[in-house]
Amino acid sequence: MGVKTIITLRELQDHFPCTMITPTIHGLSDTVYHSDAGVVKRFENASSIAILEERNLLIFLSSLPVAKQKGEIFYLQNKPSVLYETLSGESLQYAKEADIVQIACFMRDFHTLSRGKLSHNIELFKPAYLQMLIEKSNSIELMEIFKTIDLVWKTDGIIHGDLFLDNALFENEKLSGVIDFIEACEGDFLFDLAVVAISWCLEEQYDLSKIDLLLTHYNAGVSFQDFIPYMRYALLYYATTRYLNHRDYQSLLAKIALLETLDKGNM
């Protein structure tokens, strides 16, 4: 979340009744405001088709703590926009073990529902797409890492793909909601879980106890060693997108190096 485009209260009142709006401060991709009618999101890049795809997915996942879209798509300054239900709670700065257990259970339940489900969205996270992004970057360093990743990609069902800490809300130490499914698409469930691992279980170093909790409560049925390639792939994916967006990517590459050490059994 965050604000890329300034929106006025009057502009919103042309579409639905509201008396106040507050800009959000986090996020890079889209423009998000809180209002007394719900959460307003102006999509800077997503198409109306992708927004409708997200709407249908959120309705399908209504048994889980996710925020559904309210009303129809409308346009703010020529960009498609949506009003979402407001979920209580705030995103975490740091995940404790109890938080890891809760997000693992959410992912388990989400993937149980989405297994085998099809999506019209581009498969953004698959190796062929990542290779295209790396080729676009012209980074020899990123390509060399890509060549070393031994991963058999599976299409299990629909994945979130971006469940970093800022896309989950907690209230009174309970998971109150997961947001931002706009890039949800078909993909590999273990990659989806690996994104959680690198963002929830990764601080200055890998907390192996947290990763173990994540795998155990998700019922992953995979060993830590077999999970390492998925974490390396997730780190490379987001290092690449950061590189292309001129953001810090070296910190993620440093974590790949740490995983290589762990993979060799030296820690």
Summary of the structure (lengths in Angstrom):
residues: 267
radius of gyration: 18.7
end to end distance: 36.8
largest distance: 61.3
contacts: 823
relative contact order: 0.13
helix: 44%
strand: 18%
